Amino acid sequence: MNGIEDFKKRLQARMLSAVTSCVQRTLQSAKQLAPYGDGSDGGHLRDCIFGSAEEKEGFVSGSVYADNPHAAYVEHGTSRMPPRPYLHPAFKAQKAFFTQKLNH
């Protein structure tokens, strides 16, 4: 049984490493892609993009999100403003990297 437990620990560490790397890369990419306002609040959206990775009760999870009241409007657009996606392209760009990270 010791071999199985060792394998589980190694796999868990690998998953956490892959998720952490992808969260950091997605976070950087989203901040680069986020539109930069030209008003007094320029850059506020970029300053409100956060990410985290964690292991809890045998599960690994990661998230990148924008904690800004207007974040969803910028990402998806409104009837008066076209969408300017920054989160979805950042996530999508990491798909191949994540798969590669898990396989090596």
C-alpha positions as a Markdown table, in Angstrom:
| # | Residue | x | y | z |
|---|---|---|---|---|
| 1 | Met | 0.0 | 0.0 | 0.0 |
| 2 | Asn | 3.0 | 2.3 | 0.6 |
| 3 | Gly | 3.7 | 2.4 | -3.2 |
| 4 | Ile | 0.2 | 3.6 | -3.9 |
| 5 | Glu | 0.3 | 6.4 | -1.3 |
| 6 | Asp | 3.7 | 7.5 | -2.7 |
| 7 | Phe | 2.3 | 7.6 | -6.2 |
| 8 | Lys | -0.7 | 9.6 | -5.0 |
| 9 | Lys | 1.5 | 12.2 | -3.3 |
| 10 | Arg | 3.7 | 12.6 | -6.3 |
| 11 | Leu | 0.7 | 12.9 | -8.6 |
| 12 | Gln | -0.9 | 15.5 | -6.2 |
| 13 | Ala | 2.3 | 17.5 | -6.2 |
| 14 | Arg | 2.5 | 17.4 | -10.0 |
| 15 | Met | -1.1 | 18.5 | -10.3 |
| 16 | Leu | -0.5 | 21.4 | -7.9 |
| 17 | Ser | 2.6 | 22.4 | -9.7 |
| 18 | Ala | 0.8 | 22.4 | -13.1 |
| 19 | Val | -2.2 | 24.3 | -11.8 |
| 20 | Thr | 0.0 | 26.9 | -10.0 |
| 21 | Ser | 2.0 | 27.5 | -13.2 |
| 22 | Cys | -1.1 | 27.8 | -15.3 |
| 23 | Val | -2.7 | 30.2 | -12.8 |
| 24 | Gln | 0.3 | 32.5 | -12.8 |
| 25 | Arg | 0.6 | 32.4 | -16.6 |
| 26 | Thr | -3.1 | 33.1 | -17.1 |
| 27 | Leu | -3.0 | 35.9 | -14.5 |
| 28 | Gln | -0.1 | 37.6 | -16.4 |
| 29 | Ser | -1.8 | 37.1 | -19.7 |
| 30 | Ala | -5.2 | 38.5 | -18.5 |
| 31 | Lys | -3.5 | 41.6 | -17.1 |
| 32 | Gln | -1.7 | 42.2 | -20.4 |
| 33 | Leu | -4.9 | 41.7 | -22.4 |
| 34 | Ala | -7.2 | 43.8 | -20.1 |
| 35 | Pro | -8.0 | 47.1 | -21.7 |
| 36 | Tyr | -6.3 | 50.0 | -20.2 |
| 37 | Gly | -8.7 | 52.9 | -19.4 |
| 38 | Asp | -7.7 | 56.4 | -20.5 |
| 39 | Gly | -9.5 | 58.2 | -17.6 |
| 40 | Ser | -8.5 | 58.7 | -14.0 |
| 41 | Asp | -9.2 | 55.1 | -13.3 |
| 42 | Gly | -6.8 | 53.8 | -16.1 |
| 43 | Gly | -5.4 | 50.4 | -15.2 |
| 44 | His | -8.0 | 49.8 | -12.5 |
| 45 | Leu | -9.2 | 46.6 | -14.2 |
| 46 | Arg | -5.7 | 45.2 | -14.4 |
| 47 | Asp | -5.2 | 45.9 | -10.7 |
| 48 | Cys | -8.3 | 43.9 | -9.9 |
| 49 | Ile | -7.3 | 40.6 | -11.6 |
| 50 | Phe | -6.3 | 38.0 | -9.1 |
| 51 | Gly | -5.5 | 34.3 | -9.1 |
| 52 | Ser | -4.9 | 31.4 | -6.7 |
| 53 | Ala | -4.2 | 27.7 | -6.7 |
| 54 | Glu | -4.8 | 25.3 | -3.8 |
| 55 | Glu | -4.9 | 21.7 | -2.7 |
| 56 | Lys | -7.7 | 20.8 | -0.4 |
| 57 | Glu | -8.9 | 17.4 | 0.7 |
| 58 | Gly | -7.2 | 15.7 | -2.2 |
| 59 | Phe | -8.4 | 18.1 | -4.9 |
| 60 | Val | -6.4 | 20.7 | -6.7 |
| 61 | Ser | -8.1 | 23.8 | -8.0 |
| 62 | Gly | -7.1 | 27.1 | -9.5 |
| 63 | Ser | -8.9 | 30.3 | -10.4 |
| 64 | Val | -8.2 | 33.6 | -12.1 |
| 65 | Tyr | -10.9 | 36.3 | -11.7 |
| 66 | Ala | -11.5 | 40.0 | -12.0 |
| 67 | Asp | -12.8 | 41.5 | -8.8 |
| 68 | Asn | -14.3 | 44.7 | -10.4 |
| 69 | Pro | -17.9 | 45.6 | -10.9 |
| 70 | His | -17.4 | 46.3 | -14.6 |
| 71 | Ala | -15.2 | 43.3 | -15.4 |
| 72 | Ala | -18.0 | 41.2 | -16.9 |
| 73 | Tyr | -19.2 | 44.1 | -19.0 |
| 74 | Val | -15.8 | 44.5 | -20.4 |
| 75 | Glu | -15.3 | 40.8 | -21.1 |
| 76 | His | -18.8 | 40.2 | -22.6 |
| 77 | Gly | -19.8 | 43.7 | -23.8 |
| 78 | Thr | -23.1 | 45.5 | -23.4 |
| 79 | Ser | -25.7 | 46.9 | -25.8 |
| 80 | Arg | -23.6 | 50.0 | -25.9 |
| 81 | Met | -20.1 | 48.6 | -25.9 |
| 82 | Pro | -18.5 | 45.7 | -27.8 |
| 83 | Pro | -16.9 | 42.9 | -25.8 |
| 84 | Arg | -13.2 | 43.2 | -25.1 |
| 85 | Pro | -12.3 | 39.7 | -23.8 |
| 86 | Tyr | -9.2 | 39.4 | -21.6 |
| 87 | Leu | -10.0 | 36.4 | -19.3 |
| 88 | His | -11.3 | 33.9 | -21.9 |
| 89 | Pro | -8.3 | 34.3 | -24.3 |
| 90 | Ala | -5.9 | 34.1 | -21.3 |
| 91 | Phe | -7.4 | 30.8 | -20.2 |
| 92 | Lys | -7.6 | 29.4 | -23.7 |
| 93 | Ala | -3.9 | 30.2 | -24.3 |
| 94 | Gln | -2.9 | 28.0 | -21.4 |
| 95 | Lys | -4.7 | 24.8 | -22.4 |
| 96 | Ala | -1.8 | 23.3 | -24.4 |
| 97 | Phe | 0.7 | 24.4 | -21.7 |
| 98 | Phe | -1.3 | 22.7 | -18.9 |
| 99 | Thr | -1.6 | 19.4 | -20.9 |
| 100 | Gln | 2.1 | 19.5 | -21.6 |
| 101 | Lys | 3.0 | 20.3 | -17.9 |
| 102 | Leu | 0.9 | 17.3 | -16.8 |
| 103 | Asn | 2.5 | 14.9 | -19.3 |
| 104 | His | 6.1 | 15.7 | -18.3 |
